Amino acid sequence: MSENLTDKLPPDSNERLLATLESIDNRLKALDTRLTAVEEQGARNSYNTRPIWEKVLVRLEGFDSKQDSFEKRQIGFEQKLLEFEAKLGSLDSKVTSLDSKVDEQGLDMRSGFKRLARQKAELAADTIAVRTDQMDLERRMDRLEDKYGDRSGQ
């Protein structure tokens, strides 16, 4: 069994087989060369992108800190908004109370003005009555003076 199996093949078959194997070997070498070139290019690219990724990571950390700061500010704004709404509610109730007091004062003022108008009318009537009485007294005095004459001059 130590016979060589290739001895049984025709002589040109051996050569074809060797040529095919050599062609396959050459293709494998070319493929290995291309694969090595791709690996080297990938390694170079990874070195080229490393600074970019480092910068990206630094910026992402900056975004995280800015987002934390923004969230804190937003919570502060929400608290201030709640306080503002509470103060606004208090102010609204005070304005409502003031509005009702103004309405009451308006009613009081209207009744005061009506009372004042009545008193003015009474005063005017009294003034007219006094003036009428005064004029009547002056006429009577004039008649008396005419009737009895002016005795102070005699």
Backbone hydrogen bonds, N-H to C=O, Kabsch-Sander energy under -0.5 kcal/mol:
donor,donor_aa,acceptor,acceptor_aa,energy
5,L,3,E,-0.5
7,D,4,N,-1.1
8,K,5,L,-0.8
9,L,6,T,-0.7
13,S,10,P,-0.8
14,N,10,P,-1.2
15,E,11,P,-1.3
16,R,12,D,-2.3
17,L,13,S,-2.7
18,L,14,N,-2.6
19,A,15,E,-2.6
20,T,16,R,-2.6
21,L,17,L,-2.6
22,E,18,L,-2.7
23,S,19,A,-2.4
24,I,20,T,-2.6
25,D,21,L,-2.7
26,N,22,E,-2.5
27,R,23,S,-2.4
28,L,24,I,-2.5
29,K,25,D,-2.3
30,A,26,N,-2.6
31,L,27,R,-2.7
32,D,28,L,-2.6
33,T,29,K,-2.5
34,R,30,A,-2.6
35,L,31,L,-2.6
36,T,32,D,-2.3
37,A,33,T,-2.3
38,V,34,R,-2.5
39,E,35,L,-2.5
40,E,36,T,-2.6
41,Q,37,A,-2.6
42,G,38,V,-2.8
43,A,39,E,-2.4
44,R,40,E,-2.7
45,N,41,Q,-2.8
46,S,42,G,-2.4
47,Y,43,A,-1.8
48,N,44,R,-2.1
49,T,45,N,-2.4
50,R,46,S,-1.0
53,W,49,T,-2.8
54,E,50,R,-2.6
55,K,51,P,-2.4
56,V,52,I,-2.5
57,L,53,W,-2.7
58,V,54,E,-2.2
59,R,55,K,-2.6
60,L,56,V,-2.6
61,E,57,L,-2.3
62,G,58,V,-2.1
63,F,59,R,-2.6
64,D,60,L,-2.4
65,S,61,E,-2.3
66,K,62,G,-2.5
67,Q,63,F,-2.8
68,D,64,D,-2.4
69,S,65,S,-2.4
70,F,66,K,-2.8
71,E,67,Q,-2.7
72,K,68,D,-2.2
73,R,69,S,-2.5
74,Q,70,F,-2.6
75,I,71,E,-2.3
76,G,72,K,-2.2
77,F,73,R,-2.7
78,E,74,Q,-2.6
79,Q,75,I,-2.3
80,K,76,G,-2.5
81,L,77,F,-2.6
82,L,78,E,-2.3
83,E,79,Q,-2.4
84,F,80,K,-2.8
85,E,81,L,-2.8
86,A,82,L,-2.2
87,K,83,E,-2.6
88,L,84,F,-2.8
89,G,85,E,-2.3
90,S,86,A,-2.3
91,L,87,K,-2.9
92,D,88,L,-2.5
93,S,89,G,-2.2
94,K,90,S,-2.2
95,V,91,L,-2.6
96,T,92,D,-2.4
97,S,93,S,-2.3
98,L,94,K,-2.8
99,D,95,V,-2.8
100,S,96,T,-2.1
101,K,97,S,-2.2
102,V,98,L,-2.7
103,D,99,D,-2.3
104,E,100,S,-2.3
105,Q,101,K,-2.8
106,G,102,V,-2.7
107,L,103,D,-2.2
108,D,104,E,-2.7
109,M,105,Q,-3.1
110,R,106,G,-2.6
111,S,107,L,-2.5
112,G,108,D,-2.3
113,F,109,M,-3.0
114,K,110,R,-2.4
115,R,111,S,-2.4
116,L,112,G,-2.7
117,A,113,F,-2.6
118,R,114,K,-2.4
119,Q,115,R,-2.6
120,K,116,L,-2.6
121,A,117,A,-2.4
122,E,118,R,-2.6
123,L,119,Q,-2.8
124,A,120,K,-2.8
125,A,121,A,-2.6
126,D,122,E,-2.9
127,T,123,L,-2.9
128,I,124,A,-2.6
129,A,125,A,-2.5
130,V,126,D,-3.0
131,R,127,T,-2.8
132,T,128,I,-2.7
133,D,129,A,-2.8
134,Q,130,V,-2.8
135,M,131,R,-2.7
136,D,132,T,-2.5
137,L,133,D,-2.6
138,E,134,Q,-2.6
139,R,135,M,-2.3
140,R,136,D,-2.3
141,M,137,L,-2.6
142,D,138,E,-2.5
143,R,139,R,-2.4
144,L,140,R,-2.6
145,E,141,M,-2.7
146,D,142,D,-2.4
147,K,143,R,-2.8
148,Y,144,L,-3.0
149,G,145,E,-1.7
151,R,149,G,-1.1
153,G,150,D,-0.7
154,Q,151,R,-0.8
